[in-house]
Amino acid sequence: MDPLAALAAEPARAALFLDVDGVLAPIVERPEDARVPPETQRELARLGSSYALVSCVTGRTSELAREIVGVEGLRYVGQHGLELDPGAARFAEHIHAFARATGWPDLELKPLTAAFHYRRADDRAAARQTLEAVATAALAQGFRTKWGRFVLEVVPRVDASKGSAVRALLAESGLTRALYAGDDVTDLDGFRALDGLDVAIRVAIASTEGPSELGELADLIVGSPDAFLEILKRL
């Protein structure tokens, strides 16, 4: 049976794990302008009423993700799974102080992390080189770093990721059938978290900005959030 059909045949036994930016919401120049289109919202509401679990697993905070997606009844897990780790909070003040001291112009302070954006930099290559030094300094301070699509994120030194979030939600629900859709480096952990399930579907939303490994691990590859919407309609 087609794996998508296998999920759709028994939605009450399956989970959907979905990144937000670049998957449900198109990538935009200003991250604060991102929104999920109305047609995608309608599909998510439909899926949320039939599947055992529909979760948005994102680098955003869960509150902001809920605002961007605009659909109630879904499970929102933010900051790359850090929101599920009680040990992450003790790093936040130190990470914020470190980030402010860099003077980076496009800095986003989240409750537990700091994101250094460079999508809007005049010279992205030069900005990336500068941020390499910031990442090295962050590691020397005892933090961890995550690179994404034109962003460096400094995060607490705890074993939390989108993968740990997916595994926690699967263990909590007891589900063994799932789909994960992502478009960036941090989604690789989400892909790997489906290993060993009865039904596992990894969907890559491919772009020139994303890692090649995403496509290598994927079961299905599409080229845009609009194309991914067509997959949602099949579920």
Order of alpha helices (4+ residues) and beta strands (2+ residues): alpha-beta-alpha-beta-alpha-beta-alpha-beta-beta-alpha-beta-beta-alpha-beta-alpha-beta-alpha-beta-alpha
